[in-house]
Amino acid sequence: MLEQFEGLIKKRIVLITGKGGVGRSSVTAAIAMAAARAGKRVLVAEIGDGRDNEQRIHDYSPLARLFGLDHLPENKAEIMPGVWGSMLLPLKGHELFLASVFRVGALAKAALHSEALRRLFQAAPSLREVGIFYCLLTYLRQKHTDGTPSNELIIVDMPATGHTLALTGLPKILLSMVSRGPIADALREGQSYLNDPDQASAYVVTLPETLPVSETIELLEGLKNTNMPVGGVILNHVAQDPFTTEERLRLEKVFASHRAQGTPLLGEESFHYFEEARRESERLAREISVPLLRLPDAPPGCESLVSFLADSLLSSAAVRAGAPQ
């Protein structure tokens, strides 16, 4: 097992983030599967919307589909051997928080029946993130019958990068305004997990393409500003370059001298794809200061992308930055 992956599964909470379309959900599911195979009790989660259970229209969930479900369960439930799933819902978090304050769950439910209060929770700045944050904190607090954490590893498939920074920056922002009381206490407790590199890490998933690499570099800087530890960058869909250096030089001359009226020649688009992938992989490795984990492209006819990626994480197929491709 790779040293990097061993370090990942020793965390309590891992946030998987990155630009849309980079395979974030597939990587999340693969990490969960691989960690379960390594003997961890894993909770995989994604963030739901802000509407209540009766009004909420479930959006398409790529992560849930990878486990054969339409949606992750609203309350924690086992979705494959060793892996539990749950949605992190803002209003569920608000209810859990109010129950901790009132000490009576029925009072919390009654309070949230107020239309005005529900609208406040949904519309007020940062209160949505507070609900998600408290859901997460609740799962971090849960204990197994032997006294160890019930959820040894919590993996969150984060939505757009802006949501990631909103969640990781929440404690610092709110504690600057609210320094006392139950909200402040919960924020500090959550902060003790999220800002501790021994317990938490964010991993940014990207592709060997110009725009995803540029956004990854920007996101790493944003995470640094919120004091969120970064475990590394996961470069997904790394294809094996079929061209040697000598072949590449010869093909460049052929394409430059034989193109007819700007029309690409047969094989030229594939050639330039591998050129961009090589160039951007090198730029990424050069620009970042965190570990880089490369996941190979699935071979043709692969029956399960998630299982293939899980195998890659647990084997030498996933290689570190600087290793030959």
C-alpha positions in Angstrom: 0.0 0.0 0.0 1.3 3.4 -0.9 2.7 5.6 1.9 0.5 8.4 0.7 -2.7 6.3 0.9 -1.7 5.0 4.3 -1.5 8.6 5.5 -4.8 9.4 4.0 -6.8 6.7 5.8 -5.2 7.6 9.1 -7.2 10.8 9.1 -10.6 11.3 10.7 -12.0 13.5 8.0 -11.0 13.9 4.3 -12.6 16.5 2.0 -12.5 15.7 -1.7 -12.7 18.8 -3.7 -11.9 20.2 -7.2 -13.4 21.6 -10.3 -16.5 20.0 -11.8 -16.0 17.2 -14.2 -12.6 16.0 -12.9 -14.0 12.7 -11.5 -14.3 13.9 -7.9 -17.2 11.5 -7.1 -15.4 8.5 -8.6 -12.3 9.2 -6.6 -14.4 9.6 -3.4 -16.0 6.3 -3.9 -12.7 4.6 -4.8 -11.0 6.0 -1.6 -14.0 4.7 0.5 -13.8 1.3 -1.1 -10.1 1.0 -0.7 -10.2 2.2 2.9 -12.9 -0.3 3.7 -10.7 -3.1 2.2 -7.9 -1.8 4.5 -10.2 -2.4 7.5 -11.5 1.0 8.2 -15.1 1.9 9.2 -15.8 4.5 6.5 -18.6 7.1 6.2 -18.9 8.6 2.8 -21.0 11.8 2.6 -22.1 14.5 0.3 -23.8 17.9 0.9 -27.5 18.1 0.3 -29.6 21.2 -0.4 -31.2 23.6 2.1 -34.8 22.6 1.8 -36.6 20.5 4.3 -37.5 16.8 3.9 -41.0 17.5 2.6 -40.2 20.2 0.1 -36.8 19.0 -1.1 -36.4 17.8 -4.6 -33.5 15.4 -4.8 -30.9 16.4 -7.3 -29.0 13.8 -9.4 -26.2 12.3 -7.3 -23.2 10.9 -9.2 -21.7 9.6 -6.0 -24.8 7.7 -4.9 -25.1 6.1 -8.4 -21.6 4.7 -8.0 -23.0 2.7 -5.0 -26.1 1.6 -7.0 -28.4 4.2 -5.3 -30.3 7.1 -6.5 -29.4 9.2 -3.5 -27.3 8.7 -0.3 -29.5 8.1 2.8 -30.5 11.1 4.8 -29.6 9.2 8.0 -26.4 7.1 8.1 -26.9 3.6 6.6 -24.5 0.9 5.3 -24.3 1.1 1.5 -21.6 -1.5 0.9 -19.6 -3.8 3.3 -17.6 -1.5 5.5 -18.9 1.7 4.0 -21.8 3.8 5.3 -23.4 6.7 3.5 -25.2 9.9 4.5 -26.2 13.3 3.2 -25.1 16.3 5.1 -28.3 18.4 5.2 -28.4 22.0 6.5 -31.8 21.7 8.2 -30.8 18.4 9.8 -27.8 20.1 11.2 -29.9 23.0 12.5 -32.2 20.5 14.2 -29.3 18.7 15.8 -27.8 21.9 17.0 -31.1 23.2 18.5 -31.6 19.8 20.2 -28.2 20.1 21.8 -29.2 23.6 23.1 -32.7 22.8 24.2 -31.7 19.3 25.4 -35.0 18.1 24.1 -35.3 16.9 20.5 -39.0 17.5 20.3 -38.5 21.2 21.1 -35.9 21.4 18.2 -38.4 19.9 15.8 -41.1 22.2 17.0 -38.9 25.2 16.5 -38.1 24.2 13.0 -41.8 24.0 12.2 -41.8 27.7 12.3 -41.9 28.9 8.6 -40.1 32.2 9.6 -37.3 30.3 11.4 -36.9 27.9 8.4 -36.6 30.8 6.1 -34.0 32.5 8.3 -31.9 29.3 8.4 -32.1 29.0 4.6 -31.4 32.6 3.8 -29.1 34.0 6.4 -25.5 34.3 5.4 -23.4 31.3 6.7 -26.3 29.6 8.5 -26.5 27.0 5.7 -22.9 26.1 6.3 -23.4 26.1 10.1 -26.0 23.3 9.6 -23.7 21.3 7.4 -20.8 21.9 9.8 -22.9 20.6 12.7 -24.0 17.5 10.8 -20.3 16.7 10.2 -19.4 17.4 13.9 -22.1 15.0 15.0 -20.6 12.2 12.9 -17.2 13.0 14.3 -18.5 12.7 17.8 -20.2 9.3 17.4 -18.5 6.5 19.3 -18.4 2.7 18.6 -19.4 0.3 21.3 -15.7 -0.2 22.1 -15.2 3.5 22.7 -13.4 4.2 19.4 -14.8 6.5 16.8 -17.8 5.0 15.1 -16.8 6.7 11.8 -13.1 6.1 11.7 -12.7 7.8 8.4 -15.3 10.4 7.0 -14.9 11.2 3.3 -16.9 14.2 2.0 -17.5 14.6 -1.7 -17.6 18.4 -1.8 -19.6 20.4 -4.3 -18.1 23.4 -6.2 -14.8 24.8 -4.9 -16.5 27.9 -3.5 -18.6 25.7 -1.1 -15.4 24.0 0.1 -13.8 27.3 1.0 -17.1 28.5 2.6 -17.1 25.4 4.9 -13.4 25.3 5.8 -13.3 29.1 6.4 -16.6 29.1 8.4 -15.1 28.7 12.0 -12.5 31.5 11.5 -15.1 33.9 10.1 -17.9 33.3 12.6 -15.6 33.1 15.6 -14.4 36.6 14.8 -18.0 37.8 15.2 -19.4 35.3 17.8 -16.8 34.4 20.4 -19.1 33.0 23.1 -22.1 30.7 23.4 -23.1 27.2 22.0 -22.4 28.2 18.4 -18.9 29.3 19.2 -18.3 26.2 21.3 -19.4 24.0 18.3 -17.3 25.9 15.9 -14.2 25.6 18.1 -14.7 21.9 18.5 -15.1 21.4 14.7 -12.1 23.7 14.1 -10.1 21.4 16.4 -10.7 18.6 13.8 -10.5 20.6 10.5 -7.4 22.6 11.3 -5.5 19.6 12.7 -3.2 18.0 10.0 -3.1 14.8 12.0 -6.9 14.5 11.8 -8.1 16.3 8.6 -7.0 16.8 5.1 -8.4 18.2 1.9 -7.4 16.5 -1.4 -7.9 18.3 -4.7 -8.8 16.2 -7.7 -7.8 17.5 -11.1 -7.0 16.5 -14.7 -3.8 16.9 -16.7 -5.4 19.8 -18.6 -4.7 23.5 -18.6 -7.9 24.9 -16.9 -8.2 22.2 -14.2 -4.6 22.6 -13.3 -4.8 26.4 -13.1 -7.9 26.2 -10.9 -6.2 23.6 -8.7 -3.3 25.9 -8.0 -5.7 28.7 -7.1 -7.8 26.4 -4.8 -4.7 25.3 -2.9 -4.0 28.9 -2.1 -7.6 29.4 -0.9 -7.4 26.4 1.3 -4.2 27.7 2.8 -5.9 30.9 3.7 -8.7 29.0 5.6 -6.1 27.0 7.6 -7.4 23.7 6.1 -4.5 21.2 5.9 -4.0 19.9 2.3 -3.0 16.2 2.0 -2.2 16.4 -1.6 -3.5 16.7 -5.2 -4.9 13.7 -7.0 -4.2 13.8 -10.8 -7.0 11.7 -12.3 -7.2 10.0 -15.7 -3.5 9.9 -16.3 -3.1 8.1 -19.7 0.0 6.3 -20.8 1.7 8.4 -23.4 2.3 6.1 -26.4 5.0 8.4 -27.9 8.7 8.4 -27.2 10.6 11.6 -27.2 12.1 10.8 -30.6 8.7 9.9 -32.0 7.2 13.1 -30.6 9.9 15.3 -32.3 9.4 13.5 -35.7 5.6 13.9 -35.5 5.8 17.6 -34.7 7.7 18.1 -37.9 5.2 16.0 -39.9 2.2 17.8 -38.5 3.8 21.2 -39.1 4.8 20.5 -42.7 1.8 18.5 -44.1 -1.3 20.1 -42.6 -3.6 21.0 -45.4 -5.4 24.4 -45.0 -5.4 24.1 -41.3 -7.1 20.7 -41.2 -5.7 18.4 -38.5 -4.1 15.3 -39.8 -5.1 11.8 -38.7 -3.8 11.3 -35.2 -2.8 14.9 -34.7 -5.6 15.6 -32.1 -4.5 12.5 -30.1 -0.9 13.7 -30.3 -1.7 17.1 -29.0 -3.8 15.6 -26.2 -0.8 13.7 -24.8 1.4 16.8 -25.3 -1.0 18.9 -23.2 -1.3 16.2 -20.6 2.5 15.9 -20.3 3.0 19.6 -20.2 0.3 20.3 -17.6 1.4 17.3 -15.4 4.9 18.8 -15.3 3.5 22.3 -14.5 1.4 21.0 -11.7 4.3 19.1 -10.1 6.4 22.2 -10.4 3.9 24.6 -9.0 2.5 22.8 -6.0 4.2 22.0 -2.6 2.0 19.1 -1.6 2.2 15.4 -2.6 0.9 14.5 -6.0 -0.9 11.2 -6.5 -1.5 10.0 -10.0 -4.4 7.7 -10.8 -4.2 5.9 -14.2 -6.9 6.0 -16.8 -9.1 2.9 -16.8 -8.3 0.4 -19.6 -10.9 -0.2 -22.4 -13.6 -2.7 -21.2 -13.1 -1.9 -17.5 -16.2 -3.2 -15.8 -16.0 -1.0 -12.7 -14.1 2.3 -12.7 -14.5 2.6 -8.9 -13.0 -0.9 -8.2 -10.2 -0.2 -10.7 -9.3 3.1 -9.0 -9.5 1.4 -5.5 -7.1 -1.3 -6.7 -4.8 1.5 -8.0 -4.8 3.3 -4.7 -3.8 0.0 -3.0 -1.1 -0.9 -5.4 1.9 0.6 -7.2 -0.4 1.6 -10.1 -0.8 4.9 -8.3 2.6 6.6 -8.4 4.0 9.7 -6.7 5.1 12.9 -8.3 8.4 12.7 -10.1 8.1 9.0 -10.8 8.3 8.0 -14.5 5.1 7.7 -16.4 
